[in-house]
Amino acid sequence: MKKVEAIIRPHLLDAVRNALHEVDVAGMTISEVQGYGRQKGHTETYRGTEYQIEFIPKIKIEVIIPEDIENSVVEAIAKTAKTGKFGDGKIFIVSVEDVIRIRTGERDEAAL
């Protein structure tokens, strides 16, 4: 099993969620996060005063999936979340050793 974490732009959440649904991702966890990458934030002007915004609002999507759909999940996220501009985000893939459904005690892929 794999855990796929994607950091994306907030306005693309619905499109990415729909793309993941199309490749049979059953569930996901969404978090509102803030951070910065190479762009190190940006400057905004409010009422004539310039402010440095260091942490940019993003959405973090986490899904645990069987290994056989890893490529289609990554492709769906990358294709849907790409705008071609700085700050599009990142996708992280991590191996998952075990999953346990608390309610039933099911393990591994049966718990997904």
C-alpha positions in Angstrom: 0.0 0.0 0.0 1.0 3.6 -0.5 0.2 6.9 1.1 0.0 9.7 -1.4 0.2 13.3 0.0 -0.5 16.2 -2.3 -0.1 19.9 -1.5 -2.3 21.8 -4.0 -3.8 25.2 -4.6 -7.1 25.6 -2.6 -9.3 26.5 -5.6 -8.4 23.2 -7.3 -9.6 20.9 -4.5 -13.0 20.0 -6.2 -11.3 19.2 -9.5 -8.7 17.0 -7.9 -11.3 15.3 -5.7 -13.4 14.5 -8.8 -10.3 13.2 -10.7 -9.4 10.9 -7.7 -13.0 9.7 -7.6 -12.7 8.7 -11.3 -9.7 6.5 -10.6 -11.5 4.7 -7.8 -10.0 6.4 -4.7 -12.6 5.6 -2.0 -11.6 8.0 0.7 -9.3 10.9 1.5 -8.3 13.3 4.2 -8.1 17.0 3.5 -6.3 19.6 5.6 -5.9 23.4 5.2 -2.2 24.1 5.5 0.2 27.0 5.0 3.7 27.0 3.8 6.2 28.1 1.2 8.6 26.6 -1.3 11.1 28.1 -3.6 9.1 31.3 -4.1 9.4 32.1 -0.3 6.0 33.8 -0.2 5.0 37.0 -2.0 4.1 40.6 -1.4 0.6 42.0 -1.4 -0.7 45.6 -1.2 -3.6 46.5 1.1 -4.8 50.1 1.4 -1.5 51.4 0.0 0.7 49.4 2.4 2.9 46.6 1.2 2.8 43.3 3.2 5.1 40.3 2.9 3.1 37.1 2.9 5.5 34.4 4.0 3.1 31.4 4.3 0.8 30.7 1.4 -2.5 28.9 2.0 -2.6 25.4 0.5 -4.7 22.2 0.7 -3.1 18.9 1.7 -4.8 15.8 0.4 -3.9 12.4 1.9 -5.0 9.1 0.4 -4.0 5.5 1.2 -4.2 3.3 -1.9 -3.3 -0.1 -3.2 0.0 -0.1 -5.1 -1.6 -1.1 -8.3 -3.4 2.2 -8.8 -0.4 4.4 -7.6 0.5 5.7 -11.1 -3.1 6.5 -12.1 -3.6 8.4 -8.8 -0.4 10.4 -9.2 -1.2 11.2 -12.8 -4.8 12.3 -11.9 -3.5 14.7 -9.2 -0.6 16.1 -11.3 -2.8 16.6 -14.4 -5.6 18.3 -12.5 -3.6 20.4 -10.1 -1.1 21.8 -12.7 -1.4 25.4 -13.7 2.1 25.8 -15.0 2.9 28.6 -12.5 5.1 28.7 -9.3 3.3 27.3 -6.3 1.4 24.4 -8.0 2.5 22.1 -5.2 4.1 18.8 -4.6 3.1 15.1 -4.4 4.8 12.8 -1.9 4.6 9.0 -2.0 5.3 6.9 1.1 5.1 3.1 1.7 2.5 2.0 4.2 3.2 -1.2 6.2 -0.2 -1.8 7.7 -3.7 -0.3 8.0 -6.2 -1.3 10.6 -9.9 -0.4 10.5 -10.8 0.4 14.1 -14.4 -0.5 13.9 -14.0 -4.0 12.5 -10.3 -4.9 13.1 -9.8 -5.5 9.3 -6.2 -5.1 8.2 -4.3 -4.2 5.1 -6.2 -3.5 1.8 -9.4 -4.8 3.4 -9.3 -1.9 5.8 -9.2 0.7 3.0 
